[in-house]
C-alpha cells in the first residue's frame, strides 16, 4: 500500500508539473503574440500618420508657394495596407473613412496646377477640414486599440482646420 501511495503521489506531482508547464507555455505564447501584434500596430499606425503628414505638408507648401510637387503614392498605399493588416476592426473602419476623406482632398486640391492656379490658404484650409476630422477619429480609435487607459484626443492634429502648426510655419 505504501508503494502505491508513493507511485500515485509521484505520478500526480509529475502530471501537475507537466500540466503547469504546458499551461504556462500557452499563456506566455499568447502574451508574446499580443505584445508582438501591439508593436506591429504601433509601427503601422506611425507609418500611416507620417505619410499623411508628409504629403499634406508637400501639398500645402506647393499651393502656398506656387511650386510643383511630387509624392511617392506607393508609400501612402503601403502604409494604408500595412495598418489595415494589423488593425482591429474598429480601427480598420476608421482607416477606410480616413482614406476616403484624403481621397476627396486629393480629388480637389491635387487636381489643380499649383504653379498657375493654386488654391488660396482659405480654400486649402477648407479642403483639409474633413481629412483632419477623420484623422482625429482615426487617432482616437488607434489609441483605444493599443491601450484602454488612453483617453481620446479632443483637438485636431496639425493645427485647427488644417492650419500649419508653429513648427510648419517656422520651417516655411
Secondary structure as the mmCIF struct_conf table of DSSP 4:
data_model
#
loop_
_struct_conf.conf_type_id
_struct_conf.id
_struct_conf.beg_label_comp_id
_struct_conf.beg_label_asym_id
_struct_conf.beg_label_seq_id
_struct_conf.end_label_comp_id
_struct_conf.end_label_asym_id
_struct_conf.end_label_seq_id
HELX_RH_AL_P HELX_RH_AL_P1 UNK A 2 UNK A 65
TURN_TY1_P TURN_TY1_P1 UNK A 66 UNK A 66
HELX_RH_AL_P HELX_RH_AL_P2 UNK A 73 UNK A 86
BEND BEND1 UNK A 87 UNK A 87
HELX_RH_AL_P HELX_RH_AL_P3 UNK A 89 UNK A 109
TURN_TY1_P TURN_TY1_P2 UNK A 110 UNK A 111
BEND BEND2 UNK A 112 UNK A 112
TURN_TY1_P TURN_TY1_P3 UNK A 114 UNK A 116
BEND BEND3 UNK A 117 UNK A 117
HELX_LH_PP_P HELX_LH_PP_P1 UNK A 118 UNK A 120
HELX_RH_AL_P HELX_RH_AL_P4 UNK A 121 UNK A 146
TURN_TY1_P TURN_TY1_P4 UNK A 148 UNK A 149
HELX_LH_PP_P HELX_LH_PP_P2 UNK A 150 UNK A 153
BEND BEND4 UNK A 155 UNK A 155
TURN_TY1_P TURN_TY1_P5 UNK A 157 UNK A 158
BEND BEND5 UNK A 159 UNK A 159
HELX_RH_3T_P HELX_RH_3T_P1 UNK A 160 UNK A 162
HELX_LH_PP_P HELX_LH_PP_P3 UNK A 163 UNK A 165
HELX_RH_AL_P HELX_RH_AL_P5 UNK A 166 UNK A 171
#
